[in-house]
Structure formats: C-alpha cells, structure tokens
Amino acid sequence: MNYDVVTTAVKKALRLNRAIQAHDSHWPTENSGPMYFTLPLNEDGGWGFYIKGHSTMIGSALSYVALRLLGEGPNDSNGAVTRARKWILDHGGAAGIPSWGKAYLA
C-alpha cells in the first residue's frame, strides 16, 4: 500500500457514492446499514444498523468513526458528530459493540 493506491481507492469510492446518490442528496435503498450505504442520523443522536432501525452502538460507533476519518469535526454536519459522540458515551462507549465491530475499529 502506498499513498497513490489509497488516493485512487478513495477517489473511486467518492465517484461511486456520487453516482448512486439521488438529486435530493439521499441514497435510495430498501436495505441499508453501515456495511452498505450511509444511514440517516436518528433523532436521539445515534445511528441504527438499518435505515429505520433504532440507534445501536455498532451503527453509531462505526458511523462516528467514519465521519471522523473523513475529517468531520464537532461543528460540521449540523452537529452530527457532537450528537453521536454524546449518544455513544451516554450508552456505555464503543467497547459495547460486538467483537467483529471491534476488529473494524482496530
């Protein structure tokens, strides 16, 4: 792995997401989750594992980490990062996710 390989992969991923995103900025799908598409932030500040699912630690932790890795800060994305961090901490922290989720985080 080198910088050029990673840069090319990220550019391809961005192009794919732009191509499948609808004009009103959502990704239309019936099957969604952190392993498939971007989820909507729930009103309580967390993310579920499916589009209409309740907030879960794995959905919230993986989505939060993805946003942080993409450079989102506490005041970006209408405060989603701040709200998600609060949800994660209020519900025991990211250590509460299944072992396979911990492998992803590692």
Secondary structure, DSSP 8 states (H G I E B T S, - for coil): --HHHHHHHHHHHHHHHHHHS-TTS----SS--TTTS-----TTS---SSTT----HHHHHHHHHHHHHTT--TTSGGGHHHHHHHHHHHTT-GGGS-HHHHHHH-
